Amino acid sequence: MRILFVCMGNICRSPTAEAVVRAKLDEAGLADRILIDSAGTGDWHVGKAPDPRACEAAACRGYDLSALQARQVSPDDFHQFDLILAMDHDNLTRLQAQRPGDARAEVDLLLRRYGADVDEVPDPYYGGAEGFEYVLRLIEQAADGLLAEARRRL
């Protein structure tokens, strides 16, 4: 199974999701069977490290974002991944507009698919540390549902 997490710039939400899910896959002994990655719909931050505030919030919970670098979603992603999970409706709309007609990937909202009280992971970029902590909590909750689905698909 191959999963891609997508937000706007690939420096806050999607790298956080990648790190959280990677850690949970490691704990479950599934890291060698499930490929995960993250990307952004925009190209503003390509090649850059995740936002320091995202790194700090993640590190406080034991997740490491330091090796990640932002990249932009490419047309090939729709053929290489089984599941592409957007953080918000804007990301989803952009992905659906880019999606080739013969794409294999399912495209959905992370939180809609994996049961949370809200549909979207809000963009914490223009806020403070509490926004990054909230994003992390939402992603951790969704990761449990994602892990359960991954186990069923294997």
Secondary structure, DSSP 8 states (H G I E B T S, - for coil): -EEEEEESSSSSHHHHHHHHHHHHHHHHT-TTT-EEEEEESS-TTTT----HHHHHHHHHTT---TT----B--TTHHHH-SEEEESSHHHHHHHHHH--TT---EEEEHHHHTT-SSS-----TTS-HHHHHHHHHHHHHHHHHHHHHHHHH-
